[in-house]
Amino acid sequence: MQALLPILFAFVVGMGHAFEPDHLLAVSQLVAKRDTMLLAVKDGLYWGLGHTTTLVIFGGIIMLGKVTFLQSGYFEAAVGLLLITMGIGRLTNKANFNLGQQVKYQHSFAYAIGLLHGLAGSGALVLLVMSELRDPLQSLTYILVFGLGSIVGMFGAAALMNIPFTPRMRISRVLTSTVIVISSLLSIGYGSWMVYANVKF
């Protein structure tokens, strides 16, 4: 039973990882462009898959080479730049404020964002814990369960964040525009803080 505790811990941390501010802000920029909840939760799913892919790749490198390079400051800064770019792009794209027009893009974009997020925040902590486990099978299970937890967490988060942008809720142009502006400014502000906090100028 004691051997299962790290695995259970990984799932719980994975779900919590999906609700970290930078993850929510990034995914909120994606799901706001979806006019159905099905498309939104698919974005959450692809984000989780991308996130897990990064962890499995780097986790494998750690297991095979016993490499320890878990200084995640620059990964955090890269995520910050991504948030700034997404926020500015959303504010300057007039199509986002048009109730009759939805901006379309492939789910692969959500997957790519998940890839970048894999080594930011508690993702690096998970790799650190995994590197301390002696059994390779247990290490792999740990990281996969963490990934599953993050997928489940972001699946739910994407569904909740998409509610204000469903067709029924997009009746008011003022309300929709206000939500877009506020979320974009939060994305820019938090992204700027991440860059400032993790890059020594």
MODELLER restraints for C-alpha pairs under 7 A, 6 or more apart:
rsr = mdl.restraints
at = mdl.atoms
rsr.add(forms.Gaussian(group=physical.xy_distance, feature=features.Distance(at['CA:6:A'], at['CA:142:A']), mean=6.98, stdev=0.5))
rsr.add(forms.Gaussian(group=physical.xy_distance, feature=features.Distance(at['CA:7:A'], at['CA:142:A']), mean=5.07, stdev=0.5))
rsr.add(forms.Gaussian(group=physical.xy_distance, feature=features.Distance(at['CA:7:A'], at['CA:145:A']), mean=6.67, stdev=0.5))
rsr.add(forms.Gaussian(group=physical.xy_distance, feature=features.Distance(at['CA:10:A'], at['CA:142:A']), mean=6.07, stdev=0.5))
rsr.add(forms.Gaussian(group=physical.xy_distance, feature=features.Distance(at['CA:10:A'], at['CA:145:A']), mean=6.08, stdev=0.5))
rsr.add(forms.Gaussian(group=physical.xy_distance, feature=features.Distance(at['CA:10:A'], at['CA:146:A']), mean=4.52, stdev=0.5))
rsr.add(forms.Gaussian(group=physical.xy_distance, feature=features.Distance(at['CA:11:A'], at['CA:145:A']), mean=5.38, stdev=0.5))
rsr.add(forms.Gaussian(group=physical.xy_distance, feature=features.Distance(at['CA:11:A'], at['CA:146:A']), mean=4.66, stdev=0.5))
rsr.add(forms.Gaussian(group=physical.xy_distance, feature=features.Distance(at['CA:11:A'], at['CA:148:A']), mean=6.83, stdev=0.5))
rsr.add(forms.Gaussian(group=physical.xy_distance, feature=features.Distance(at['CA:11:A'], at['CA:149:A']), mean=4.54, stdev=0.5))
rsr.add(forms.Gaussian(group=physical.xy_distance, feature=features.Distance(at['CA:12:A'], at['CA:149:A']), mean=6.45, stdev=0.5))
rsr.add(forms.Gaussian(group=physical.xy_distance, feature=features.Distance(at['CA:13:A'], at['CA:146:A']), mean=6.77, stdev=0.5))
rsr.add(forms.Gaussian(group=physical.xy_distance, feature=features.Distance(at['CA:14:A'], at['CA:146:A']), mean=4.53, stdev=0.5))
rsr.add(forms.Gaussian(group=physical.xy_distance, feature=features.Distance(at['CA:14:A'], at['CA:147:A']), mean=6.14, stdev=0.5))
rsr.add(forms.Gaussian(group=physical.xy_distance, feature=features.Distance(at['CA:14:A'], at['CA:149:A']), mean=4.29, stdev=0.5))
rsr.add(forms.Gaussian(group=physical.xy_distance, feature=features.Distance(at['CA:14:A'], at['CA:150:A']), mean=4.24, stdev=0.5))
rsr.add(forms.Gaussian(group=physical.xy_distance, feature=features.Distance(at['CA:15:A'], at['CA:149:A']), mean=4.53, stdev=0.5))
rsr.add(forms.Gaussian(group=physical.xy_distance, feature=features.Distance(at['CA:15:A'], at['CA:150:A']), mean=4.59, stdev=0.5))
rsr.add(forms.Gaussian(group=physical.xy_distance, feature=features.Distance(at['CA:15:A'], at['CA:152:A']), mean=6.52, stdev=0.5))
rsr.add(forms.Gaussian(group=physical.xy_distance, feature=features.Distance(at['CA:15:A'], at['CA:153:A']), mean=4.39, stdev=0.5))
rsr.add(forms.Gaussian(group=physical.xy_distance, feature=features.Distance(at['CA:16:A'], at['CA:153:A']), mean=6.98, stdev=0.5))
rsr.add(forms.Gaussian(group=physical.xy_distance, feature=features.Distance(at['CA:17:A'], at['CA:122:A']), mean=6.42, stdev=0.5))
rsr.add(forms.Gaussian(group=physical.xy_distance, feature=features.Distance(at['CA:17:A'], at['CA:150:A']), mean=6.18, stdev=0.5))
rsr.add(forms.Gaussian(group=physical.xy_distance, feature=features.Distance(at['CA:18:A'], at['CA:150:A']), mean=5.16, stdev=0.5))
rsr.add(forms.Gaussian(group=physical.xy_distance, feature=features.Distance(at['CA:18:A'], at['CA:153:A']), mean=5.37, stdev=0.5))
rsr.add(forms.Gaussian(group=physical.xy_distance, feature=features.Distance(at['CA:18:A'], at['CA:154:A']), mean=5.15, stdev=0.5))
rsr.add(forms.Gaussian(group=physical.xy_distance, feature=features.Distance(at['CA:25:A'], at['CA:187:A']), mean=5.71, stdev=0.5))
rsr.add(forms.Gaussian(group=physical.xy_distance, feature=features.Distance(at['CA:26:A'], at['CA:83:A']), mean=6.06, stdev=0.5))
rsr.add(forms.Gaussian(group=physical.xy_distance, feature=features.Distance(at['CA:27:A'], at['CA:158:A']), mean=6.91, stdev=0.5))
rsr.add(forms.Gaussian(group=physical.xy_distance, feature=features.Distance(at['CA:28:A'], at['CA:161:A']), mean=6.13, stdev=0.5))
rsr.add(forms.Gaussian(group=physical.xy_distance, feature=features.Distance(at['CA:29:A'], at['CA:86:A']), mean=6.90, stdev=0.5))
rsr.add(forms.Gaussian(group=physical.xy_distance, feature=features.Distance(at['CA:31:A'], at['CA:40:A']), mean=4.88, stdev=0.5))
rsr.add(forms.Gaussian(group=physical.xy_distance, feature=features.Distance(at['CA:31:A'], at['CA:43:A']), mean=6.96, stdev=0.5))
rsr.add(forms.Gaussian(group=physical.xy_distance, feature=features.Distance(at['CA:31:A'], at['CA:158:A']), mean=6.55, stdev=0.5))
rsr.add(forms.Gaussian(group=physical.xy_distance, feature=features.Distance(at['CA:31:A'], at['CA:162:A']), mean=5.52, stdev=0.5))
rsr.add(forms.Gaussian(group=physical.xy_distance, feature=features.Distance(at['CA:32:A'], at['CA:162:A']), mean=5.94, stdev=0.5))
rsr.add(forms.Gaussian(group=physical.xy_distance, feature=features.Distance(at['CA:32:A'], at['CA:165:A']), mean=5.72, stdev=0.5))
rsr.add(forms.Gaussian(group=physical.xy_distance, feature=features.Distance(at['CA:33:A'], at['CA:102:A']), mean=5.97, stdev=0.5))
rsr.add(forms.Gaussian(group=physical.xy_distance, feature=features.Distance(at['CA:33:A'], at['CA:103:A']), mean=5.67, stdev=0.5))
rsr.add(forms.Gaussian(group=physical.xy_distance, feature=features.Distance(at['CA:34:A'], at['CA:40:A']), mean=5.83, stdev=0.5))
rsr.add(forms.Gaussian(group=physical.xy_distance, feature=features.Distance(at['CA:34:A'], at['CA:102:A']), mean=6.88, stdev=0.5))
rsr.add(forms.Gaussian(group=physical.xy_distance, feature=features.Distance(at['CA:35:A'], at['CA:102:A']), mean=6.96, stdev=0.5))
rsr.add(forms.Gaussian(group=physical.xy_distance, feature=features.Distance(at['CA:35:A'], at['CA:165:A']), mean=6.45, stdev=0.5))
rsr.add(forms.Gaussian(group=physical.xy_distance, feature=features.Distance(at['CA:35:A'], at['CA:166:A']), mean=5.18, stdev=0.5))
rsr.add(forms.Gaussian(group=physical.xy_distance, feature=features.Distance(at['CA:35:A'], at['CA:167:A']), mean=6.13, stdev=0.5))
rsr.add(forms.Gaussian(group=physical.xy_distance, feature=features.Distance(at['CA:36:A'], at['CA:166:A']), mean=5.96, stdev=0.5))
rsr.add(forms.Gaussian(group=physical.xy_distance, feature=features.Distance(at['CA:37:A'], at['CA:159:A']), mean=6.02, stdev=0.5))
rsr.add(forms.Gaussian(group=physical.xy_distance, feature=features.Distance(at['CA:37:A'], at['CA:162:A']), mean=6.30, stdev=0.5))
rsr.add(forms.Gaussian(group=physical.xy_distance, feature=features.Distance(at['CA:40:A'], at['CA:158:A']), mean=5.86, stdev=0.5))
rsr.add(forms.Gaussian(group=physical.xy_distance, feature=features.Distance(at['CA:40:A'], at['CA:159:A']), mean=6.27, stdev=0.5))
rsr.add(forms.Gaussian(group=physical.xy_distance, feature=features.Distance(at['CA:40:A'], at['CA:162:A']), mean=6.36, stdev=0.5))
rsr.add(forms.Gaussian(group=physical.xy_distance, feature=features.Distance(at['CA:41:A'], at['CA:155:A']), mean=5.28, stdev=0.5))
rsr.add(forms.Gaussian(group=physical.xy_distance, feature=features.Distance(at['CA:41:A'], at['CA:158:A']), mean=5.33, stdev=0.5))
rsr.add(forms.Gaussian(group=physical.xy_distance, feature=features.Distance(at['CA:41:A'], at['CA:159:A']), mean=5.50, stdev=0.5))
rsr.add(forms.Gaussian(group=physical.xy_distance, feature=features.Distance(at['CA:43:A'], at['CA:107:A']), mean=5.81, stdev=0.5))
rsr.add(forms.Gaussian(group=physical.xy_distance, feature=features.Distance(at['CA:43:A'], at['CA:110:A']), mean=5.60, stdev=0.5))
rsr.add(forms.Gaussian(group=physical.xy_distance, feature=features.Distance(at['CA:44:A'], at['CA:154:A']), mean=5.08, stdev=0.5))
rsr.add(forms.Gaussian(group=physical.xy_distance, feature=features.Distance(at['CA:44:A'], at['CA:155:A']), mean=4.73, stdev=0.5))
rsr.add(forms.Gaussian(group=physical.xy_distance, feature=features.Distance(at['CA:44:A'], at['CA:158:A']), mean=5.39, stdev=0.5))
rsr.add(forms.Gaussian(group=physical.xy_distance, feature=features.Distance(at['CA:45:A'], at['CA:151:A']), mean=5.75, stdev=0.5))
rsr.add(forms.Gaussian(group=physical.xy_distance, feature=features.Distance(at['CA:45:A'], at['CA:154:A']), mean=6.94, stdev=0.5))
rsr.add(forms.Gaussian(group=physical.xy_distance, feature=features.Distance(at['CA:45:A'], at['CA:155:A']), mean=5.65, stdev=0.5))
rsr.add(forms.Gaussian(group=physical.xy_distance, feature=features.Distance(at['CA:46:A'], at['CA:107:A']), mean=6.55, stdev=0.5))
rsr.add(forms.Gaussian(group=physical.xy_distance, feature=features.Distance(at['CA:46:A'], at['CA:110:A']), mean=5.77, stdev=0.5))
rsr.add(forms.Gaussian(group=physical.xy_distance, feature=features.Distance(at['CA:46:A'], at['CA:111:A']), mean=4.76, stdev=0.5))
rsr.add(forms.Gaussian(group=physical.xy_distance, feature=features.Distance(at['CA:47:A'], at['CA:110:A']), mean=4.95, stdev=0.5))
rsr.add(forms.Gaussian(group=physical.xy_distance, feature=features.Distance(at['CA:47:A'], at['CA:111:A']), mean=4.62, stdev=0.5))
rsr.add(forms.Gaussian(group=physical.xy_distance, feature=features.Distance(at['CA:47:A'], at['CA:113:A']), mean=6.45, stdev=0.5))
rsr.add(forms.Gaussian(group=physical.xy_distance, feature=features.Distance(at['CA:47:A'], at['CA:114:A']), mean=4.30, stdev=0.5))
rsr.add(forms.Gaussian(group=physical.xy_distance, feature=features.Distance(at['CA:48:A'], at['CA:114:A']), mean=6.08, stdev=0.5))
rsr.add(forms.Gaussian(group=physical.xy_distance, feature=features.Distance(at['CA:48:A'], at['CA:147:A']), mean=6.85, stdev=0.5))
rsr.add(forms.Gaussian(group=physical.xy_distance, feature=features.Distance(at['CA:48:A'], at['CA:150:A']), mean=5.84, stdev=0.5))
rsr.add(forms.Gaussian(group=physical.xy_distance, feature=features.Distance(at['CA:48:A'], at['CA:151:A']), mean=4.25, stdev=0.5))
rsr.add(forms.Gaussian(group=physical.xy_distance, feature=features.Distance(at['CA:48:A'], at['CA:154:A']), mean=6.69, stdev=0.5))
rsr.add(forms.Gaussian(group=physical.xy_distance, feature=features.Distance(at['CA:49:A'], at['CA:111:A']), mean=6.56, stdev=0.5))
rsr.add(forms.Gaussian(group=physical.xy_distance, feature=features.Distance(at['CA:49:A'], at['CA:151:A']), mean=6.79, stdev=0.5))
rsr.add(forms.Gaussian(group=physical.xy_distance, feature=features.Distance(at['CA:50:A'], at['CA:111:A']), mean=4.53, stdev=0.5))
rsr.add(forms.Gaussian(group=physical.xy_distance, feature=features.Distance(at['CA:50:A'], at['CA:112:A']), mean=6.20, stdev=0.5))
rsr.add(forms.Gaussian(group=physical.xy_distance, feature=features.Distance(at['CA:50:A'], at['CA:114:A']), mean=4.35, stdev=0.5))
rsr.add(forms.Gaussian(group=physical.xy_distance, feature=features.Distance(at['CA:50:A'], at['CA:115:A']), mean=4.44, stdev=0.5))
rsr.add(forms.Gaussian(group=physical.xy_distance, feature=features.Distance(at['CA:51:A'], at['CA:114:A']), mean=4.19, stdev=0.5))
rsr.add(forms.Gaussian(group=physical.xy_distance, feature=features.Distance(at['CA:51:A'], at['CA:115:A']), mean=4.71, stdev=0.5))
rsr.add(forms.Gaussian(group=physical.xy_distance, feature=features.Distance(at['CA:51:A'], at['CA:117:A']), mean=6.06, stdev=0.5))
rsr.add(forms.Gaussian(group=physical.xy_distance, feature=features.Distance(at['CA:51:A'], at['CA:118:A']), mean=4.47, stdev=0.5))
rsr.add(forms.Gaussian(group=physical.xy_distance, feature=features.Distance(at['CA:52:A'], at['CA:118:A']), mean=6.73, stdev=0.5))
rsr.add(forms.Gaussian(group=physical.xy_distance, feature=features.Distance(at['CA:52:A'], at['CA:147:A']), mean=4.75, stdev=0.5))
rsr.add(forms.Gaussian(group=physical.xy_distance, feature=features.Distance(at['CA:53:A'], at['CA:115:A']), mean=6.71, stdev=0.5))
rsr.add(forms.Gaussian(group=physical.xy_distance, feature=features.Distance(at['CA:54:A'], at['CA:115:A']), mean=5.39, stdev=0.5))
rsr.add(forms.Gaussian(group=physical.xy_distance, feature=features.Distance(at['CA:54:A'], at['CA:118:A']), mean=5.32, stdev=0.5))
rsr.add(forms.Gaussian(group=physical.xy_distance, feature=features.Distance(at['CA:55:A'], at['CA:118:A']), mean=5.80, stdev=0.5))
rsr.add(forms.Gaussian(group=physical.xy_distance, feature=features.Distance(at['CA:55:A'], at['CA:143:A']), mean=6.92, stdev=0.5))
rsr.add(forms.Gaussian(group=physical.xy_distance, feature=features.Distance(at['CA:56:A'], at['CA:143:A']), mean=6.74, stdev=0.5))
rsr.add(forms.Gaussian(group=physical.xy_distance, feature=features.Distance(at['CA:59:A'], at['CA:127:A']), mean=6.20, stdev=0.5))
rsr.add(forms.Gaussian(group=physical.xy_distance, feature=features.Distance(at['CA:61:A'], at['CA:67:A']), mean=6.82, stdev=0.5))
rsr.add(forms.Gaussian(group=physical.xy_distance, feature=features.Distance(at['CA:62:A'], at['CA:68:A']), mean=6.68, stdev=0.5))
rsr.add(forms.Gaussian(group=physical.xy_distance, feature=features.Distance(at['CA:62:A'], at['CA:131:A']), mean=6.60, stdev=0.5))
rsr.add(forms.Gaussian(group=physical.xy_distance, feature=features.Distance(at['CA:63:A'], at['CA:131:A']), mean=6.82, stdev=0.5))
rsr.add(forms.Gaussian(group=physical.xy_distance, feature=features.Distance(at['CA:63:A'], at['CA:136:A']), mean=6.85, stdev=0.5))
rsr.add(forms.Gaussian(group=physical.xy_distance, feature=features.Distance(at['CA:70:A'], at['CA:124:A']), mean=6.05, stdev=0.5))
rsr.add(forms.Gaussian(group=physical.xy_distance, feature=features.Distance(at['CA:72:A'], at['CA:119:A']), mean=6.54, stdev=0.5))
rsr.add(forms.Gaussian(group=physical.xy_distance, feature=features.Distance(at['CA:72:A'], at['CA:120:A']), mean=6.05, stdev=0.5))
rsr.add(forms.Gaussian(group=physical.xy_distance, feature=features.Distance(at['CA:72:A'], at['CA:124:A']), mean=6.54, stdev=0.5))
rsr.add(forms.Gaussian(group=physical.xy_distance, feature=features.Distance(at['CA:73:A'], at['CA:198:A']), mean=4.90, stdev=0.5))
rsr.add(forms.Gaussian(group=physical.xy_distance, feature=features.Distance(at['CA:74:A'], at['CA:198:A']), mean=6.41, stdev=0.5))
rsr.add(forms.Gaussian(group=physical.xy_distance, feature=features.Distance(at['CA:74:A'], at['CA:199:A']), mean=6.84, stdev=0.5))
rsr.add(forms.Gaussian(group=physical.xy_distance, feature=features.Distance(at['CA:75:A'], at['CA:119:A']), mean=6.31, stdev=0.5))
rsr.add(forms.Gaussian(group=physical.xy_distance, feature=features.Distance(at['CA:75:A'], at['CA:120:A']), mean=5.56, stdev=0.5))
rsr.add(forms.Gaussian(group=physical.xy_distance, feature=features.Distance(at['CA:76:A'], at['CA:120:A']), mean=5.15, stdev=0.5))
rsr.add(forms.Gaussian(group=physical.xy_distance, feature=features.Distance(at['CA:76:A'], at['CA:121:A']), mean=7.00, stdev=0.5))
rsr.add(forms.Gaussian(group=physical.xy_distance, feature=features.Distance(at['CA:76:A'], at['CA:194:A']), mean=6.40, stdev=0.5))
rsr.add(forms.Gaussian(group=physical.xy_distance, feature=features.Distance(at['CA:76:A'], at['CA:198:A']), mean=6.65, stdev=0.5))
rsr.add(forms.Gaussian(group=physical.xy_distance, feature=features.Distance(at['CA:77:A'], at['CA:194:A']), mean=5.59, stdev=0.5))
rsr.add(forms.Gaussian(group=physical.xy_distance, feature=features.Distance(at['CA:77:A'], at['CA:195:A']), mean=4.34, stdev=0.5))
rsr.add(forms.Gaussian(group=physical.xy_distance, feature=features.Distance(at['CA:77:A'], at['CA:198:A']), mean=5.70, stdev=0.5))
rsr.add(forms.Gaussian(group=physical.xy_distance, feature=features.Distance(at['CA:77:A'], at['CA:199:A']), mean=6.66, stdev=0.5))
rsr.add(forms.Gaussian(group=physical.xy_distance, feature=features.Distance(at['CA:79:A'], at['CA:116:A']), mean=6.88, stdev=0.5))
rsr.add(forms.Gaussian(group=physical.xy_distance, feature=features.Distance(at['CA:79:A'], at['CA:117:A']), mean=6.68, stdev=0.5))
rsr.add(forms.Gaussian(group=physical.xy_distance, feature=features.Distance(at['CA:80:A'], at['CA:191:A']), mean=3.76, stdev=0.5))
rsr.add(forms.Gaussian(group=physical.xy_distance, feature=features.Distance(at['CA:80:A'], at['CA:192:A']), mean=6.13, stdev=0.5))
rsr.add(forms.Gaussian(group=physical.xy_distance, feature=features.Distance(at['CA:80:A'], at['CA:194:A']), mean=5.07, stdev=0.5))
rsr.add(forms.Gaussian(group=physical.xy_distance, feature=features.Distance(at['CA:80:A'], at['CA:195:A']), mean=5.41, stdev=0.5))
rsr.add(forms.Gaussian(group=physical.xy_distance, feature=features.Distance(at['CA:81:A'], at['CA:191:A']), mean=6.04, stdev=0.5))
rsr.add(forms.Gaussian(group=physical.xy_distance, feature=features.Distance(at['CA:81:A'], at['CA:195:A']), mean=6.85, stdev=0.5))
rsr.add(forms.Gaussian(group=physical.xy_distance, feature=features.Distance(at['CA:83:A'], at['CA:187:A']), mean=5.38, stdev=0.5))
rsr.add(forms.Gaussian(group=physical.xy_distance, feature=features.Distance(at['CA:83:A'], at['CA:188:A']), mean=6.01, stdev=0.5))
rsr.add(forms.Gaussian(group=physical.xy_distance, feature=features.Distance(at['CA:83:A'], at['CA:191:A']), mean=5.07, stdev=0.5))
rsr.add(forms.Gaussian(group=physical.xy_distance, feature=features.Distance(at['CA:84:A'], at['CA:187:A']), mean=6.15, stdev=0.5))
rsr.add(forms.Gaussian(group=physical.xy_distance, feature=features.Distance(at['CA:84:A'], at['CA:188:A']), mean=4.27, stdev=0.5))
rsr.add(forms.Gaussian(group=physical.xy_distance, feature=features.Distance(at['CA:84:A'], at['CA:191:A']), mean=5.30, stdev=0.5))
rsr.add(forms.Gaussian(group=physical.xy_distance, feature=features.Distance(at['CA:84:A'], at['CA:192:A']), mean=6.72, stdev=0.5))
rsr.add(forms.Gaussian(group=physical.xy_distance, feature=features.Distance(at['CA:87:A'], at['CA:184:A']), mean=4.33, stdev=0.5))
rsr.add(forms.Gaussian(group=physical.xy_distance, feature=features.Distance(at['CA:87:A'], at['CA:185:A']), mean=6.51, stdev=0.5))
rsr.add(forms.Gaussian(group=physical.xy_distance, feature=features.Distance(at['CA:87:A'], at['CA:187:A']), mean=5.43, stdev=0.5))
rsr.add(forms.Gaussian(group=physical.xy_distance, feature=features.Distance(at['CA:87:A'], at['CA:188:A']), mean=5.38, stdev=0.5))
rsr.add(forms.Gaussian(group=physical.xy_distance, feature=features.Distance(at['CA:88:A'], at['CA:184:A']), mean=6.97, stdev=0.5))
rsr.add(forms.Gaussian(group=physical.xy_distance, feature=features.Distance(at['CA:90:A'], at['CA:96:A']), mean=6.71, stdev=0.5))
rsr.add(forms.Gaussian(group=physical.xy_distance, feature=features.Distance(at['CA:90:A'], at['CA:184:A']), mean=6.67, stdev=0.5))
rsr.add(forms.Gaussian(group=physical.xy_distance, feature=features.Distance(at['CA:91:A'], at['CA:181:A']), mean=6.57, stdev=0.5))
rsr.add(forms.Gaussian(group=physical.xy_distance, feature=features.Distance(at['CA:91:A'], at['CA:184:A']), mean=6.54, stdev=0.5))
rsr.add(forms.Gaussian(group=physical.xy_distance, feature=features.Distance(at['CA:95:A'], at['CA:101:A']), mean=6.30, stdev=0.5))
rsr.add(forms.Gaussian(group=physical.xy_distance, feature=features.Distance(at['CA:95:A'], at['CA:103:A']), mean=6.74, stdev=0.5))
rsr.add(forms.Gaussian(group=physical.xy_distance, feature=features.Distance(at['CA:96:A'], at['CA:102:A']), mean=6.88, stdev=0.5))
rsr.add(forms.Gaussian(group=physical.xy_distance, feature=features.Distance(at['CA:96:A'], at['CA:103:A']), mean=6.81, stdev=0.5))
rsr.add(forms.Gaussian(group=physical.xy_distance, feature=features.Distance(at['CA:97:A'], at['CA:177:A']), mean=5.84, stdev=0.5))
rsr.add(forms.Gaussian(group=physical.xy_distance, feature=features.Distance(at['CA:99:A'], at['CA:170:A']), mean=6.71, stdev=0.5))
rsr.add(forms.Gaussian(group=physical.xy_distance, feature=features.Distance(at['CA:99:A'], at['CA:173:A']), mean=6.66, stdev=0.5))
rsr.add(forms.Gaussian(group=physical.xy_distance, feature=features.Distance(at['CA:130:A'], at['CA:139:A']), mean=5.29, stdev=0.5))
rsr.add(forms.Gaussian(group=physical.xy_distance, feature=features.Distance(at['CA:130:A'], at['CA:142:A']), mean=6.90, stdev=0.5))
rsr.add(forms.Gaussian(group=physical.xy_distance, feature=features.Distance(at['CA:133:A'], at['CA:139:A']), mean=5.89, stdev=0.5))
rsr.add(forms.Gaussian(group=physical.xy_distance, feature=features.Distance(at['CA:164:A'], at['CA:170:A']), mean=6.98, stdev=0.5))
rsr.add(forms.Gaussian(group=physical.xy_distance, feature=features.Distance(at['CA:170:A'], at['CA:176:A']), mean=6.03, stdev=0.5))
